[in-house]
Amino acid sequence: IAMTAGVSMYRSILRRLAKLERAGEAELSFRTPVSHAVDVARRAEVTCATTSNHHVDALRATLPWLQGQEDGGGRGTFSVSRMRAIARDMFKNSAEEGSASKALDAYIVLIQQSRLQVCSTTVFHEPTSTRFEAWSSPIEDPFGGTGADKEHHHFAYRVRITNEGKKTVQILGRNLSAENASGESELSIPGYHPIYHGTPRLPLTPVISPGHVFDFASNTAISSPTGYCRISFAVEATGEEEGGRQQRQRQPEATEAGRRPKAFDDVKNMVTAMSAEMKSNPEVLEKVNEIMAGVPKEDLAAMVKMMGLPEGAGVTPDMMPDLIKSAAETMARMDAQEVEELTEAALENEERLADLVNLAEILPQTMKALRHEQMDVATLPDSHSECSTSGIRVKVKSRFLPNRSTPAVGQFFFTYDVSISNESEDKVVQVRDRHWIIRDSDGNANEVKGEGVVGEQPILRPGESFNYSSFTPLQTECISNLKSEHVGSMEGSYGVAYWNPRDGGASYDLETSKSMEIKINKFNLNAEGVREEETRRRKNSYTVHTGFKLIHGAW
């Protein structure tokens, strides 16, 4: 009987492993199924535990006797061929006491883990040496199955982001799309938003140090029992490799005697690119004065050194446009031989060489300022407005908050200060409601309506004012895709009730009031000063795409 049961179990395990291979899976990493109560509701955090620690913990929790038999020295991961070998050994020892129970346990766990494997993805992002691993599990309706949710299939998913490199990385935001079996998107989080997680749901943009992992879970739902979930992450390398800064400040050394240092190629490519830019965009020469107003100061300093102007030569900032225009005209006429000669001359001077190597790093943002399509350096539109309606004056001014914004993924945060003044002689007014129209850089509008302002419905007698501050987040294009730091606008109105003071007495009855609408003139949302900083950071910013299957039911 034991032999028959062993043969049957052995065949079942082999069939399951073959199914795993047909699904394109060459290995199986043990994972903990994702639940809503345990994973989605808990707070996410950055820990020292690695991805392999998680797989080992999952293996220890399900089949502890199997630990130590994995490929690669105990990382909780088995190749399909290794699983077959283990199953074969179990079959050979099927007559031993307890082996049938072990085989049954292994088969049950294999069903669970093979489904998790098929519903998982692993992406290694080489520029940041960061590993993204995600997987999903079917769950019951976390909201109790009321209303329309009865028509949906619910899933929880877990994402582990491990920093295996030497630089600190930060997850700036994510977007998500959940598709049904027909490939139609049923849930979409556009743009890039912080990760909201735990109870209470707080926004996270986690910073992950080398050797650490960030782990979070969430849930989604689609109308079909199977589908696909796509998640993209905006990632930024926020730190440097140890010793990196010091190494860049040293003079580049030749790799072999008689060979040019690597800096030669860097400088040559840099000068060639600048020359090509001048040739392809003759309009640059015509608008150089406007363009130079938008070029960062550190770039101007580096360009002065590249031009060979000695310190103490009496160069002032107002002279820079003419000097740069002269250099641009020269570069526009340069041929390949002249580029070689300029590069050779630069490399003969160690100090200028170091300056040119530094310039090669910051050149991209200079080139961005010189590109024809980015030459619009017009003054930003007003961030304030003022308007008077029937003696009620409304003044508004917006302010950009960079410490609460992530421009690299199009997330901007603004506060605005409002002053409502009753300059009439014959009205007592009460602000009853508000209506805001908030537009992004593409003109997309979002309307906000509500009672009163900041939880109040202030009454203003003639000569009185009410001041308050509020805020608005704005999701739009990332700053690198915008032509200026103007990212949106706001306008709207207040609904007010009003009375004649001679009739109102000490109290005011709404039944005896009249109503009118007080206009709020348009004011703009300008992320002033952010372009230069974001251009500097952009070379360390990346987008990482992941995706995994959603399967509800048997697999």
C-alpha positions in Angstrom: 0.0 0.0 0.0 2.8 2.4 0.9 4.6 1.6 -2.4 1.4 2.2 -4.4 0.7 5.5 -2.6 4.4 6.5 -3.1 4.2 5.8 -6.9 0.9 7.8 -7.2 2.4 10.7 -5.2 5.6 10.6 -7.2 3.7 10.8 -10.5 1.6 13.7 -9.2 4.7 15.6 -8.2 6.3 15.0 -11.6 3.2 16.2 -13.4 3.2 19.3 -11.3 6.8 20.0 -12.1 6.2 19.4 -15.8 3.3 21.9 -15.7 5.7 24.4 -14.1 8.2 24.0 -16.9 5.5 24.4 -19.5 4.6 27.7 -17.9 8.2 28.8 -18.6 9.5 28.4 -15.0 12.9 26.9 -14.6 13.0 27.2 -10.8 10.8 27.6 -7.8 11.5 30.1 -5.0 9.5 29.5 -1.8 7.2 32.4 -0.9 4.7 33.3 1.7 1.2 33.7 0.3 -0.1 37.3 0.5 -3.1 38.0 2.8 -5.0 41.2 3.2 -5.2 41.1 7.0 -1.5 40.2 7.7 0.3 41.9 4.8 -1.8 44.7 3.3 -2.9 46.1 6.6 0.5 46.2 8.2 3.0 49.1 8.0 5.7 48.8 5.4 9.3 49.4 6.4 12.9 49.1 5.2 14.7 46.2 6.9 18.0 44.4 6.6 16.4 41.1 5.5 17.3 40.1 2.0 15.0 38.5 -0.6 16.7 35.2 0.0 16.0 35.5 3.7 12.3 35.7 2.8 12.5 32.5 0.6 14.3 30.6 3.4 11.7 31.7 6.0 8.9 30.6 3.7 10.6 27.2 3.2 11.2 26.8 6.9 7.5 27.5 7.6 6.2 25.0 5.1 8.7 22.2 4.6 11.4 22.6 7.3 12.9 19.1 6.5 13.6 20.3 3.0 15.8 23.1 4.1 19.5 22.8 3.0 18.7 20.8 -0.1 18.2 23.9 -2.4 20.4 24.9 -5.2 23.1 27.6 -4.5 23.6 26.9 -0.8 20.3 27.4 1.1 18.6 30.4 -0.5 15.1 28.9 -0.5 15.2 28.4 -4.3 15.1 25.1 -6.2 15.6 24.4 -9.9 13.0 22.1 -11.4 15.7 19.4 -12.0 16.6 19.6 -8.3 13.0 19.2 -7.3 12.8 16.1 -9.5 15.9 14.6 -7.9 14.4 15.2 -4.4 11.1 13.6 -5.5 13.0 10.6 -6.8 14.9 10.1 -3.5 11.5 10.4 -1.7 10.1 7.6 -3.9 13.1 5.4 -3.3 12.5 5.7 0.4 8.7 5.4 0.2 8.7 2.3 2.3 10.2 4.1 5.3 7.9 5.2 8.1 6.5 8.8 7.6 7.7 9.1 4.0 4.1 9.0 2.6 3.1 11.8 5.0 6.1 13.8 3.9 5.3 13.2 0.2 1.7 14.3 0.7 2.9 17.5 2.5 5.4 18.2 -0.2 2.7 17.8 -2.9 0.3 20.1 -1.2 3.0 22.7 -0.7 4.1 22.3 -4.3 0.6 23.1 -5.5 0.6 26.3 -3.5 4.2 27.3 -4.3 3.9 26.6 -8.1 0.9 28.9 -8.3 2.9 31.6 -6.4 5.8 31.0 -8.8 3.7 31.4 -11.9 2.1 34.6 -10.4 5.5 36.2 -9.6 8.1 38.2 -11.4 11.7 39.2 -10.7 13.4 42.1 -12.3 17.0 43.1 -11.7 17.8 46.7 -12.5 21.4 46.9 -13.4 22.0 50.7 -13.2 21.1 50.7 -9.5 21.8 47.0 -8.8 18.3 46.8 -7.3 16.1 43.6 -7.4 12.3 43.9 -7.7 10.3 40.9 -6.8 6.5 40.8 -6.8 3.8 38.1 -6.5 0.1 37.8 -6.0 -2.4 35.6 -4.2 -6.2 35.3 -4.5 -8.1 36.5 -1.5 -11.7 36.9 -0.4 -13.3 40.3 -0.8 -11.6 42.4 1.9 -14.7 44.7 2.0 -17.2 42.0 2.9 -18.6 41.3 -0.5 -21.2 44.1 -0.5 -22.6 45.9 -3.5 -20.7 45.7 -6.8 -17.7 44.0 -5.2 -19.6 40.7 -5.5 -18.8 40.9 -9.2 -15.1 41.1 -8.8 -12.2 38.8 -8.1 -9.8 40.1 -5.4 -6.1 39.7 -5.2 -3.4 40.8 -2.8 0.1 41.3 -4.0 3.5 41.8 -2.4 6.6 43.6 -3.6 10.1 43.3 -2.3 12.7 45.8 -3.4 16.3 44.8 -2.5 19.3 47.1 -2.9 22.1 44.8 -3.9 24.4 47.6 -5.0 26.7 50.2 -3.3 24.5 53.3 -3.8 21.5 54.3 -1.8 18.3 54.3 -3.9 14.9 55.9 -3.3 11.5 54.8 -4.6 9.9 58.1 -5.7 6.5 56.6 -6.7 4.7 54.0 -8.7 1.9 53.6 -11.2 -0.3 50.6 -11.7 -2.7 49.0 -14.2 -4.7 45.8 -13.5 -6.0 44.1 -16.7 -8.7 41.5 -17.0 -8.5 38.3 -19.1 -9.3 40.2 -22.3 -6.4 42.6 -21.7 -8.7 45.5 -20.8 -7.5 47.8 -18.0 -10.0 47.9 -15.2 -7.9 49.7 -12.6 -5.3 52.3 -13.3 -3.2 54.6 -11.1 -1.9 57.1 -13.6 1.3 59.2 -13.1 3.6 58.2 -10.3 2.3 58.4 -6.7 3.9 57.6 -3.4 3.2 54.1 -2.0 0.3 54.2 0.3 0.4 51.4 2.8 -0.6 50.2 6.2 -3.1 51.4 8.8 -3.4 54.4 8.7 -2.5 54.7 5.0 0.5 56.9 4.9 2.4 58.0 1.7 5.9 56.4 1.5 8.9 57.3 -0.8 11.3 54.9 0.9 15.1 55.3 0.9 16.8 51.9 0.7 20.5 51.7 1.8 22.8 49.1 0.3 22.1 45.7 1.7 18.5 46.6 2.8 15.1 45.7 1.4 11.8 47.5 1.3 8.7 45.3 1.5 5.1 46.3 1.0 1.8 44.7 0.0 -1.5 46.0 -1.5 -4.6 44.6 -3.2 -6.5 45.0 -6.4 -9.6 43.5 -8.1 -10.7 42.6 -11.6 -13.9 41.2 -13.1 -12.4 38.0 -14.5 -10.8 35.1 -12.5 -7.5 35.7 -14.3 -5.6 38.8 -15.5 -2.4 40.7 -15.3 -1.1 43.5 -13.1 1.6 46.0 -14.3 3.5 48.2 -11.9 6.2 50.7 -12.8 8.5 52.3 -10.2 10.3 55.7 -10.4 13.7 55.1 -8.9 16.5 57.4 -8.1 20.1 56.7 -7.0 20.5 59.2 -4.2 24.0 58.3 -3.0 27.4 57.7 -4.3 29.6 54.6 -4.3 32.2 54.9 -1.5 35.2 56.8 -2.8 33.4 57.9 -6.0 33.6 61.6 -5.4 37.3 61.5 -4.4 38.1 59.5 -7.5 36.4 62.0 -9.8 38.4 64.8 -8.3 41.7 63.1 -9.1 43.4 63.6 -12.4 42.6 60.8 -14.8 45.6 58.5 -15.4 46.7 56.9 -18.6 46.0 53.2 -18.7 49.2 52.4 -20.5 52.3 54.3 -21.5 51.8 56.1 -24.7 48.1 55.8 -24.7 45.6 58.7 -24.3 43.8 58.8 -21.0 40.1 57.9 -21.1 39.3 61.5 -20.5 40.4 62.2 -24.1 37.4 60.4 -25.5 35.1 62.0 -22.9 36.3 65.5 -23.9 36.3 64.8 -27.6 32.8 63.4 -27.5 31.7 66.4 -25.4 33.2 69.0 -27.8 31.9 67.1 -30.8 28.4 67.0 -29.3 28.4 70.7 -28.6 29.7 71.5 -32.1 27.0 69.3 -33.7 24.4 71.1 -31.5 25.5 74.4 -32.8 25.4 73.2 -36.5 21.9 71.6 -36.2 20.3 74.5 -34.4 21.4 77.8 -35.9 18.6 79.5 -34.0 20.6 79.0 -30.9 23.1 81.6 -32.1 20.3 84.1 -32.6 18.8 83.6 -29.2 21.9 83.1 -27.2 21.2 86.0 -24.8 17.9 84.5 -23.9 19.3 81.0 -23.6 22.2 82.0 -21.4 19.7 83.4 -18.9 18.5 79.8 -18.3 21.9 78.2 -18.1 23.0 77.2 -14.5 25.9 79.3 -13.1 28.1 76.3 -12.6 27.9 75.5 -16.3 28.9 79.0 -17.2 31.9 78.8 -15.0 32.9 75.5 -16.5 32.4 76.8 -20.0 34.6 79.8 -19.2 37.4 77.5 -18.2 36.9 75.4 -21.3 37.3 78.5 -23.4 40.7 79.0 -21.8 40.1 82.4 -20.1 42.5 82.9 -17.3 41.4 83.8 -13.8 41.6 87.5 -13.1 40.9 88.3 -16.7 38.1 90.7 -15.7 35.3 88.6 -17.0 31.9 89.7 -15.6 28.5 88.0 -15.8 27.2 90.5 -18.3 30.0 89.7 -20.7 29.1 86.0 -20.7 26.5 86.0 -23.5 28.9 87.6 -26.0 31.7 85.2 -24.9 29.5 82.1 -25.2 28.1 83.3 -28.6 31.7 83.7 -29.9 32.5 80.2 -28.6 29.3 78.8 -30.1 30.1 80.3 -33.5 33.5 78.8 -33.4 32.2 75.4 -32.5 29.7 75.6 -35.3 32.5 75.9 -37.8 34.7 73.2 -36.3 35.6 70.0 -38.3 36.8 66.7 -36.9 40.5 67.7 -37.1 39.9 70.9 -35.1 38.0 68.9 -32.5 41.0 66.7 -32.1 43.4 69.6 -31.8 41.2 71.4 -29.2 41.0 68.2 -27.2 44.8 67.6 -27.3 45.4 71.2 -26.2 43.1 70.8 -23.3 44.8 67.6 -22.2 48.2 69.3 -22.0 47.1 71.3 -19.1 46.3 69.2 -16.0 44.1 71.8 -14.3 42.1 72.4 -17.5 41.8 68.7 -17.9 40.2 68.3 -14.5 37.8 71.1 -15.3 36.9 69.6 -18.6 36.2 66.2 -17.0 33.9 67.9 -14.5 32.2 69.7 -17.4 31.7 66.4 -19.2 29.5 65.4 -16.2 27.3 68.5 -16.1 27.2 69.0 -19.9 23.8 67.3 -20.3 21.9 70.0 -18.5 23.8 72.7 -20.6 22.8 70.9 -23.8 19.3 70.7 -22.6 19.2 74.5 -22.2 20.7 74.9 -25.7 18.2 72.7 -27.5 15.9 74.5 -29.7 12.7 73.0 -28.3 13.7 74.0 -24.8 14.6 77.7 -25.6 11.5 79.1 -24.1 12.8 81.1 -21.2 9.8 83.4 -20.9 8.9 84.9 -17.5 6.7 82.6 -15.4 3.0 83.7 -15.2 1.8 85.4 -12.1 1.4 83.1 -9.0 -1.0 85.6 -7.5 -4.4 87.2 -8.4 -6.8 89.8 -7.2 -10.4 90.4 -7.9 -13.3 92.4 -6.5 -17.0 91.4 -6.9 -19.7 93.7 -5.5 -17.2 95.1 -3.0 -15.8 91.8 -1.8 -12.1 91.6 -2.7 -10.3 88.2 -3.0 -6.5 88.1 -3.1 -4.6 84.8 -3.6 -1.0 83.9 -3.8 0.5 80.4 -4.3 3.8 79.0 -3.1 5.6 75.8 -4.2 6.7 73.4 -1.5 9.7 71.4 -2.9 10.2 69.3 0.2 6.7 67.8 -0.3 7.0 67.4 -4.1 8.6 64.9 -6.4 9.0 66.7 -9.7 10.9 63.8 -11.3 7.5 61.9 -11.4 5.3 64.9 -11.9 4.2 65.3 -8.3 3.9 68.9 -7.1 2.6 70.4 -3.9 1.5 74.0 -3.4 0.1 76.1 -0.6 -2.0 79.2 -1.3 -2.7 82.1 1.0 -6.2 83.7 0.6 -7.4 87.1 1.9 -11.2 87.8 1.7 -12.0 91.5 2.4 -15.4 93.1 2.7 -14.8 96.6 1.2 -18.5 97.3 0.8 -20.5 99.8 2.8 -23.9 98.1 2.8 -23.3 94.4 3.1 -22.6 91.8 5.7 -21.5 88.6 4.0 -21.0 85.0 5.0 -18.9 82.6 3.0 -21.1 79.5 2.5 -19.2 77.3 0.0 -16.2 77.2 -2.3 -15.7 76.0 -5.9 -12.1 75.5 -7.2 -11.0 74.5 -10.7 -7.5 73.1 -10.7 -5.8 72.6 -14.1 -2.5 70.8 -14.8 0.1 71.7 -17.5 -2.0 69.9 -20.2 -5.2 71.8 -19.3 -6.8 68.8 -17.6 -9.3 70.2 -15.0 -10.2 68.9 -11.5 -13.1 70.5 -9.7 -13.3 70.7 -5.9 -16.5 71.8 -4.2 -17.2 72.0 -0.5 -18.8 73.9 2.4 -17.1 77.0 3.7 -13.3 77.4 3.9 -10.9 75.5 6.2 -13.8 74.2 8.2 -15.4 77.7 8.8 -18.1 79.8 7.2 -16.9 83.3 8.3 -19.1 86.3 8.6 -17.5 89.6 7.4 -19.0 93.0 8.3 -18.0 96.0 6.3 -14.2 96.7 6.7 -13.5 93.2 8.0 -11.2 90.5 6.4 -10.7 86.8 6.7 -7.3 85.2 5.9 -6.5 81.5 5.6 -4.1 79.1 4.0 -4.7 75.8 2.3 -2.9 73.5 0.0 -3.3 71.4 -3.2 -1.3 68.5 -4.6 -1.0 68.4 -8.4 -0.1 65.4 -10.6 1.1 66.3 -14.1 3.9 65.7 -16.5 7.4 65.1 -15.0 9.5 68.3 -14.9 11.8 67.0 -17.7 8.8 66.9 -20.1 7.6 70.4 -19.3 8.8 73.5 -21.2 8.9 75.7 -18.1 8.4 75.6 -14.4 4.7 76.6 -14.9 2.8 73.4 -14.0 -0.8 74.4 -13.5 -3.3 77.0 -12.4 -6.3 77.5 -10.1 -9.4 79.7 -10.2 -12.9 79.5 -8.8 -15.5 81.2 -6.8 -17.1 81.5 -3.3 -20.8 81.2 -2.8 -21.8 83.9 -0.2 -24.9 85.0 1.6 -25.4 88.7 2.4 -27.6 91.1 4.3 -28.0 94.8 4.7 -26.4 95.8 8.1 -29.4 98.0 9.0 -31.7 95.0 8.8 -29.6 92.3 10.2 -29.3 93.2 13.8 -26.9 91.3 15.9 -27.6 88.0 14.2 -28.2 87.0 10.7 -31.0 84.7 9.5 -30.2 82.8 6.3 -33.9 82.9 5.4 -33.7 86.6 5.0 -30.4 86.6 3.1 -29.6 87.0 -0.5 -26.9 85.0 -2.3 -24.3 85.8 -4.9 -21.1 84.4 -6.3 -17.7 86.0 -5.6 -15.1 85.4 -8.3 -11.6 84.1 -7.7 -9.3 85.2 -10.5 -6.9 82.7 -12.1 -3.5 82.4 -10.4 -0.7 80.1 -11.5 1.1 77.2 -9.9 4.8 77.7 -10.6 7.5 75.2 -9.4 10.1 78.0 -9.3 13.7 76.8 -9.1 13.0 73.2 -9.5 14.2 72.7 -13.1 17.9 73.2 -12.3 17.8 70.8 -9.4 15.9 68.2 -11.3 18.1 68.4 -14.3 21.1 67.7 -12.0 19.3 64.7 -10.5 17.9 63.3 -13.7 21.0 61.4 -14.7 20.4 59.2 -11.6 16.6 58.7 -12.2 15.2 55.5 -13.8 11.9 53.8 -14.4 11.6 50.1 -13.6 8.7 48.0 -15.1 7.3 44.9 -13.4 4.3 42.7 -14.0 2.7 39.5 -12.7 -0.3 37.2 -13.3 -3.5 37.3 -11.3 -5.0 33.8 -11.0 -8.2 33.1 -8.9 -9.0 29.5 -8.5 -7.0 26.3 -9.2 -3.8 26.3 -11.3 
